[in-house]
């Protein structure tokens, strides 16, 4: 462990250097790497046809519960709104490169605002049946030129741990069991795998975890939704020194289901707390102050550890506020990894190395820290993580379109011969086959 006098010297040097850098060189661009594609313009590279589905699949769900507009899965709603007025939209399906079905399967919330997507598989199946019956395009490819936004914790696997015949109250009670339920949900999601009818489609999802059955190789991994207006309302002057070395606010233990922290976050968060709760370099707590966003802007490093899932909105917040994300999630697949140079802007720490966090972070050369800060100060880096309304060039909407454009042209094998079938319409749990 680093002694206190050394820590003080390091902090003083970093703070003065960071403050000087903020006044002199505010931004830096990356060339010759993933960063080159951040500012790609998808217009002219693809055409998207938006299916007009009955409102019960989308707008009526939102009217029933407007809270869906602000939870971390809201990309499914805003992507629909964006495409309706996007210049890549075509009203002629015969010239479309991609077909999009606007479905809001996470817009089913408990009174506390948690998604209850237990009916999602039936909802998706119902929509696909409608599409395949009323338009000829699905049947030509069985969805291989279609994309769906499925931003749940387990993407298009969906979780269905709760019996569909249970009362809503029972569902809410069981859902509130937090970690234990989450473990069971993941087991069930893995058991199901990606919904059979979506196995040829391109999935746009927040769930990103290597070697996991719920992440398809052709998926486009996106950031969770974080309200852009709310974050912009908390911006502080860019020349305010970053006087906090390491910052984190959040849970370290799931006290109800895993009080010793051995399973929750695979023990990584518990290790952060036990090793650094008294370390003056680490400003960590379970409290969530009203100055949370301002504090991130005053910090050099922001911890982004896994929880029950490998990702969280902290990753978005850190990038937007120029705080170097310290990513602690061994198997994470990061959003827009072909566009955002994560290795250049972040720090990756293996879960087993958490007890050495102080040594790892204080050993990073100052010039490396300053360069990461300059890259994070690049407006295009921040923009790519957000879903602003109205949309803006280079934002997350455009990164999704760029991802779709890079998958063109479709290979000839995408198109089926007359009468040919690949997908099994009767595969999956019996509950998925019931009408929605």
C-alpha positions as CSV (number, residue, x, y, z in Angstrom):
1,X,0.0,0.0,0.0
2,X,1.1,3.5,-0.7
3,X,1.9,5.6,2.4
4,X,0.0,8.8,3.1
5,X,2.9,11.2,2.4
6,X,3.4,9.7,-1.0
7,X,-0.4,9.9,-1.7
8,X,-0.4,13.6,-0.8
9,X,2.5,14.2,-3.2
10,X,0.8,12.3,-6.0
11,X,-2.5,14.1,-5.5
12,X,-0.9,17.5,-5.5
13,X,1.0,16.8,-8.7
14,X,-2.0,15.3,-10.4
15,X,-4.3,18.1,-9.4
16,X,-2.0,20.9,-10.5
17,X,-1.2,19.0,-13.8
18,X,-4.9,18.3,-14.5
19,X,-5.8,21.9,-13.8
20,X,-3.0,23.1,-16.1
21,X,-4.1,20.7,-18.8
22,X,-7.7,21.9,-18.7
23,X,-6.6,25.4,-19.4
24,X,-4.1,24.5,-22.2
25,X,-5.2,21.5,-24.2
26,X,-8.9,20.7,-23.7
27,X,-9.5,18.0,-26.3
28,X,-7.7,15.4,-28.4
29,X,-8.9,13.2,-31.2
30,X,-7.8,9.7,-32.0
31,X,-6.8,8.7,-35.5
32,X,-5.9,5.4,-36.9
33,X,-8.0,3.4,-34.4
34,X,-11.6,2.9,-33.4
35,X,-12.0,6.6,-32.8
36,X,-12.0,7.2,-36.5
37,X,-15.5,6.0,-36.9
38,X,-17.1,8.1,-34.2
39,X,-18.0,10.9,-36.6
40,X,-19.2,8.7,-39.4
41,X,-22.4,9.9,-41.1
42,X,-24.8,7.0,-41.7
43,X,-27.1,9.1,-44.1
44,X,-26.8,7.7,-47.6
45,X,-25.3,4.4,-46.4
46,X,-28.5,2.6,-45.5
47,X,-32.3,2.8,-45.7
48,X,-34.6,1.6,-42.9
49,X,-38.3,0.7,-43.2
50,X,-40.3,1.2,-40.0
51,X,-43.2,-1.1,-39.6
52,X,-46.4,0.5,-38.5
53,X,-47.6,-1.8,-35.7
54,X,-50.8,-1.5,-33.7
55,X,-50.2,0.9,-30.7
56,X,-50.7,-1.9,-28.2
57,X,-47.0,-2.9,-29.0
58,X,-45.6,0.5,-28.2
59,X,-47.5,3.8,-27.7
60,X,-50.3,2.5,-25.5
61,X,-47.7,0.9,-23.2
62,X,-46.1,4.3,-22.8
63,X,-49.4,6.1,-22.3
64,X,-50.1,3.6,-19.5
65,X,-46.8,4.3,-17.7
66,X,-44.8,7.4,-18.8
67,X,-42.0,6.4,-16.4
68,X,-40.7,4.2,-19.2
69,X,-39.3,7.4,-20.7
70,X,-36.7,7.8,-17.9
71,X,-35.6,4.3,-17.0
72,X,-32.3,2.9,-18.2
73,X,-34.0,0.8,-20.9
74,X,-35.7,3.7,-22.6
75,X,-33.6,3.4,-25.8
76,X,-36.3,1.2,-27.2
77,X,-38.7,4.2,-27.1
78,X,-36.4,6.9,-28.3
79,X,-35.0,4.8,-31.1
80,X,-38.5,4.5,-32.5
81,X,-39.1,8.3,-32.3
82,X,-35.8,9.0,-33.9
83,X,-36.3,6.7,-36.8
84,X,-39.7,8.1,-37.6
85,X,-38.1,11.4,-38.6
86,X,-34.7,10.2,-39.6
87,X,-33.4,10.8,-43.2
88,X,-32.4,7.1,-43.4
89,X,-36.1,6.2,-43.1
90,X,-37.7,5.0,-46.3
91,X,-41.4,4.6,-46.9
92,X,-40.8,2.1,-49.7
93,X,-40.0,-1.3,-48.1
94,X,-38.8,-2.6,-51.5
95,X,-35.7,-0.4,-51.3
96,X,-35.0,-1.0,-47.6
97,X,-31.7,-2.4,-46.3
98,X,-33.1,-3.0,-42.8
99,X,-36.6,-3.4,-41.3
100,X,-37.4,-2.2,-37.8
101,X,-40.2,-3.3,-35.6
102,X,-41.1,-0.8,-32.9
103,X,-41.9,-2.8,-29.8
104,X,-41.5,-1.7,-26.2
105,X,-41.2,-4.9,-24.2
106,X,-39.6,-3.3,-21.1
107,X,-42.4,-0.8,-20.7
108,X,-44.1,-2.9,-18.0
109,X,-43.1,-1.5,-14.6
110,X,-43.7,-2.3,-11.0
111,X,-44.9,0.5,-8.6
112,X,-41.2,1.1,-7.7
113,X,-40.2,1.5,-11.4
114,X,-38.5,-1.9,-12.1
115,X,-39.2,-3.5,-15.4
116,X,-41.3,-6.6,-15.4
117,X,-40.7,-8.0,-18.9
118,X,-42.1,-11.5,-18.2
119,X,-44.6,-11.2,-21.0
120,X,-42.0,-9.9,-23.5
121,X,-41.5,-13.2,-25.3
122,X,-45.2,-13.6,-26.1
123,X,-45.3,-9.9,-27.1
124,X,-42.4,-10.3,-29.5
125,X,-43.8,-13.5,-30.9
126,X,-47.1,-11.8,-31.5
127,X,-45.5,-8.9,-33.3
128,X,-43.4,-11.1,-35.5
129,X,-46.5,-13.2,-36.4
130,X,-48.3,-10.0,-37.4
131,X,-45.3,-8.8,-39.5
132,X,-44.9,-12.1,-41.3
133,X,-48.6,-12.3,-42.1
134,X,-49.0,-8.7,-43.4
135,X,-45.7,-8.0,-45.1
136,X,-43.6,-10.3,-47.3
137,X,-40.2,-9.1,-46.1
138,X,-39.8,-11.2,-43.0
139,X,-40.5,-14.4,-44.8
140,X,-37.7,-13.7,-47.4
141,X,-35.0,-13.8,-44.7
142,X,-36.8,-14.9,-41.5
143,X,-35.6,-11.7,-39.9
144,X,-32.0,-11.7,-41.0
145,X,-32.5,-8.1,-42.4
146,X,-34.5,-7.0,-39.4
147,X,-33.3,-5.4,-36.2
148,X,-35.0,-5.2,-32.8
149,X,-34.1,-3.0,-29.8
150,X,-34.1,-5.4,-26.8
151,X,-32.4,-3.5,-24.0
152,X,-33.3,-5.8,-21.1
153,X,-30.8,-7.2,-18.6
154,X,-30.5,-10.3,-20.7
155,X,-31.3,-8.9,-24.2
156,X,-33.4,-11.2,-26.3
157,X,-33.2,-14.1,-23.9
158,X,-35.6,-12.2,-21.7
159,X,-36.1,-13.4,-18.1
160,X,-39.1,-15.3,-17.2
161,X,-38.5,-16.6,-13.7
162,X,-42.0,-15.5,-12.5
163,X,-44.9,-17.7,-13.4
164,X,-47.2,-15.9,-15.8
165,X,-50.2,-17.1,-13.8
166,X,-49.1,-15.3,-10.6
167,X,-50.9,-12.2,-9.6
168,X,-49.2,-8.8,-10.2
169,X,-48.8,-8.4,-6.4
170,X,-47.0,-11.7,-6.2
171,X,-44.8,-10.7,-9.1
172,X,-43.9,-7.5,-7.4
173,X,-43.1,-9.2,-4.1
174,X,-40.9,-11.8,-5.8
175,X,-39.2,-9.2,-8.0
176,X,-38.3,-7.2,-4.9
177,X,-36.1,-10.1,-3.7
178,X,-33.4,-8.5,-5.7
179,X,-30.2,-10.5,-5.9
180,X,-31.6,-14.0,-5.3
181,X,-34.3,-13.4,-8.0
182,X,-31.7,-12.0,-10.3
183,X,-29.6,-15.1,-10.1
184,X,-32.7,-17.2,-10.8
185,X,-33.6,-15.0,-13.7
186,X,-30.1,-15.4,-15.3
187,X,-30.3,-19.1,-14.9
188,X,-33.7,-19.1,-16.7
189,X,-32.5,-16.7,-19.3
190,X,-29.5,-18.9,-20.1
191,X,-31.8,-21.9,-20.2
192,X,-34.0,-20.3,-22.8
193,X,-31.4,-18.6,-24.8
194,X,-32.2,-15.9,-27.4
195,X,-35.9,-16.1,-28.4
196,X,-35.9,-18.6,-31.3
197,X,-37.7,-16.2,-33.7
198,X,-35.0,-13.6,-33.1
199,X,-32.1,-15.8,-33.8
200,X,-31.5,-14.5,-37.3
201,X,-32.2,-10.9,-36.5
202,X,-29.7,-8.2,-35.5
203,X,-30.2,-7.3,-31.8
204,X,-29.6,-3.9,-30.4
205,X,-29.1,-4.4,-26.7
206,X,-27.4,-3.1,-23.6
207,X,-26.5,-6.6,-22.4
208,X,-22.9,-7.1,-23.3
209,X,-21.0,-10.1,-21.8
210,X,-18.5,-12.3,-23.6
211,X,-19.2,-16.0,-24.0
212,X,-22.8,-15.6,-22.8
213,X,-25.7,-17.2,-24.6
214,X,-27.7,-14.0,-24.5
215,X,-25.2,-12.0,-26.5
216,X,-25.4,-12.9,-30.2
217,X,-22.2,-12.4,-32.2
218,X,-24.0,-10.0,-34.5
219,X,-25.5,-7.8,-31.7
220,X,-24.9,-4.1,-31.5
221,X,-24.2,-3.3,-27.9
222,X,-25.4,0.1,-26.8
223,X,-25.1,2.2,-23.6
224,X,-28.0,2.3,-21.2
225,X,-30.2,5.3,-21.4
226,X,-29.2,8.2,-19.1
227,X,-31.2,11.4,-19.3
228,X,-29.1,13.9,-21.2
229,X,-31.0,17.0,-20.0
230,X,-30.7,16.0,-16.4
231,X,-26.9,15.5,-16.7
232,X,-26.4,18.8,-18.7
233,X,-28.3,20.6,-15.9
234,X,-25.5,19.6,-13.5
235,X,-22.5,20.7,-15.6
236,X,-19.9,22.7,-13.7
237,X,-17.2,25.1,-15.2
238,X,-14.6,23.0,-17.0
239,X,-11.7,24.7,-15.2
240,X,-12.8,23.4,-11.7
241,X,-9.9,21.2,-10.5
242,X,-10.5,17.5,-10.1
243,X,-9.8,17.3,-6.4
244,X,-11.1,13.7,-5.9
245,X,-8.8,10.9,-6.9
246,X,-11.2,7.9,-6.9
247,X,-15.0,8.3,-6.7
248,X,-17.8,5.7,-6.3
249,X,-21.4,5.8,-5.0
250,X,-23.4,2.6,-4.9
251,X,-23.9,-0.8,-3.2
252,X,-21.0,-2.9,-2.0
253,X,-23.1,-5.7,-0.6
254,X,-26.6,-7.1,-1.3
255,X,-27.5,-7.3,2.4
256,X,-30.7,-9.2,1.9
257,X,-29.3,-12.0,-0.3
258,X,-25.5,-11.9,-0.2
259,X,-24.4,-10.1,3.0
260,X,-20.8,-11.3,2.8
261,X,-20.5,-10.0,-0.8
262,X,-19.1,-13.3,-2.2
263,X,-21.6,-13.6,-5.1
264,X,-22.8,-10.0,-5.6
265,X,-20.5,-8.4,-8.2
266,X,-18.5,-11.7,-7.8
267,X,-17.0,-10.1,-4.7
268,X,-15.4,-7.1,-6.5
269,X,-17.5,-4.4,-4.8
270,X,-17.0,-6.0,-1.4
271,X,-13.3,-6.0,-2.1
272,X,-13.4,-2.3,-3.0
273,X,-15.0,-1.5,0.4
274,X,-13.0,-3.7,2.6
275,X,-9.7,-2.5,1.1
276,X,-10.3,1.2,0.6
277,X,-13.0,2.4,2.9
278,X,-10.4,4.2,5.0
279,X,-8.0,5.1,2.2
280,X,-7.9,8.9,1.8
281,X,-7.5,8.5,-2.0
282,X,-10.9,6.8,-2.3
283,X,-14.2,8.8,-1.9
284,X,-16.5,5.8,-1.7
285,X,-19.9,5.4,0.0
286,X,-23.3,3.9,-0.4
287,X,-24.8,7.4,-0.1
288,X,-26.1,9.0,-3.2
289,X,-25.7,12.8,-2.7
290,X,-27.5,15.5,-4.6
291,X,-24.1,16.6,-5.8
292,X,-23.4,13.2,-7.4
293,X,-23.0,14.5,-10.9
294,X,-20.9,17.5,-9.7
295,X,-18.7,15.2,-7.7
296,X,-18.0,13.0,-10.8
297,X,-16.8,16.2,-12.6
298,X,-14.4,16.9,-9.7
299,X,-13.0,13.3,-9.8
300,X,-10.0,11.9,-11.8
301,X,-11.1,8.3,-11.7
302,X,-14.7,6.9,-11.4
303,X,-15.1,3.3,-10.5
304,X,-17.4,1.3,-12.8
305,X,-17.6,-2.2,-11.2
306,X,-19.9,-4.9,-12.2
307,X,-23.0,-5.5,-10.1
308,X,-25.5,-8.2,-10.8
309,X,-24.8,-7.3,-14.5
310,X,-21.5,-6.3,-16.0
311,X,-22.6,-2.8,-16.9
312,X,-24.4,0.2,-15.3
313,X,-25.2,3.8,-16.2
314,X,-22.0,4.8,-14.4
315,X,-20.1,4.1,-17.5
316,X,-22.2,6.7,-19.4
317,X,-22.0,9.2,-16.6
318,X,-18.2,8.9,-16.3
319,X,-17.6,9.5,-20.0
320,X,-20.0,12.4,-20.2
321,X,-18.4,14.1,-17.1
322,X,-14.8,13.4,-18.2
323,X,-14.0,11.1,-15.3
324,X,-11.7,8.3,-16.4
325,X,-13.8,5.1,-16.1
326,X,-12.2,2.3,-14.1
327,X,-13.9,-0.7,-15.6
328,X,-14.0,-3.7,-13.3
329,X,-15.9,-6.4,-15.1
330,X,-13.8,-9.2,-16.6
331,X,-16.2,-10.3,-19.4
332,X,-17.9,-7.0,-20.3
333,X,-18.6,-6.1,-23.9
334,X,-18.6,-2.3,-24.1
335,X,-21.0,-0.2,-26.1
336,X,-20.0,0.8,-29.6
337,X,-16.6,-0.9,-29.2
338,X,-15.9,-0.5,-32.9
339,X,-16.3,3.3,-32.5
340,X,-15.3,4.3,-29.0
341,X,-11.6,3.6,-28.1
342,X,-12.2,2.2,-24.7
343,X,-8.6,1.1,-24.1
344,X,-7.5,4.7,-24.7
345,X,-10.0,6.5,-22.5
346,X,-10.5,4.0,-19.7
347,X,-8.6,1.9,-17.2
348,X,-9.3,-1.9,-17.0
349,X,-8.7,-3.7,-13.7
350,X,-9.2,-7.4,-13.4
351,X,-11.7,-8.4,-10.7
352,X,-9.0,-10.4,-8.9
353,X,-6.8,-7.3,-8.8
354,X,-9.2,-5.0,-6.9
355,X,-7.2,-5.2,-3.7
356,X,-4.3,-3.5,-5.7
357,X,-6.5,-0.7,-7.0
358,X,-4.6,2.0,-5.2
359,X,-1.2,0.8,-6.5
360,X,-2.6,0.4,-10.0
361,X,-4.1,3.8,-10.2
362,X,-1.3,5.7,-8.6
363,X,1.2,4.0,-10.9
364,X,-0.4,5.3,-14.0
365,X,2.0,8.0,-15.5
366,X,0.6,11.5,-15.3
367,X,0.9,12.1,-19.0
368,X,-1.3,9.0,-19.6
369,X,-3.9,10.4,-17.2
370,X,-3.8,13.7,-18.9
371,X,-4.2,12.2,-22.4
372,X,-7.2,10.2,-21.3
373,X,-8.8,13.4,-19.9
374,X,-8.1,15.2,-23.2
375,X,-9.8,12.4,-25.2
376,X,-12.7,12.3,-22.8
377,X,-13.1,16.1,-23.3
378,X,-13.7,15.5,-27.0
379,X,-17.4,16.3,-27.5
380,X,-17.9,13.4,-29.9
381,X,-16.9,10.9,-27.3
382,X,-19.6,12.2,-24.9
383,X,-22.2,12.5,-27.7
384,X,-21.8,8.9,-28.7
385,X,-23.0,7.7,-25.3
386,X,-26.2,9.7,-25.2
387,X,-29.7,9.6,-26.7
388,X,-30.6,13.3,-26.9
389,X,-33.9,14.7,-28.0
390,X,-33.8,16.0,-30.6
391,X,-31.1,13.8,-32.0
392,X,-27.7,15.2,-32.8
393,X,-24.9,14.2,-35.2
394,X,-22.7,11.4,-33.8
395,X,-25.0,10.5,-30.9
396,X,-26.0,7.0,-29.9
397,X,-28.8,6.9,-32.4
398,X,-26.3,7.5,-35.2
399,X,-23.8,5.1,-33.7
400,X,-26.5,2.4,-34.0
401,X,-27.2,3.3,-37.6
402,X,-23.4,3.2,-38.3
403,X,-23.3,-0.2,-36.8
404,X,-26.1,-1.3,-39.1
405,X,-24.4,0.3,-42.1
406,X,-21.2,-1.6,-41.4
407,X,-23.1,-4.9,-41.6
408,X,-24.1,-4.1,-45.2
409,X,-24.4,-5.4,-47.9
410,X,-26.3,-8.4,-46.7
411,X,-24.7,-11.7,-47.7
412,X,-26.6,-13.7,-50.3
413,X,-27.1,-16.5,-47.7
414,X,-29.4,-14.1,-45.9
415,X,-32.2,-14.6,-48.5
416,X,-34.1,-17.9,-48.3
417,X,-35.3,-19.9,-51.2
418,X,-39.0,-20.1,-51.8
419,X,-40.6,-22.2,-49.1
420,X,-37.4,-22.6,-47.2
421,X,-37.5,-22.4,-43.4
422,X,-34.8,-22.0,-40.9
423,X,-36.4,-20.9,-37.6
424,X,-38.6,-23.2,-35.5
425,X,-41.8,-21.3,-34.6
426,X,-42.7,-23.8,-31.9
427,X,-39.4,-23.9,-30.1
428,X,-39.0,-22.5,-26.6
429,X,-41.0,-22.8,-23.3
430,X,-44.7,-23.5,-23.6
431,X,-45.6,-20.2,-21.9
432,X,-44.0,-18.3,-24.8
433,X,-46.4,-19.9,-27.3
434,X,-49.5,-18.6,-25.6
435,X,-51.3,-15.6,-27.2
436,X,-50.4,-12.1,-26.1
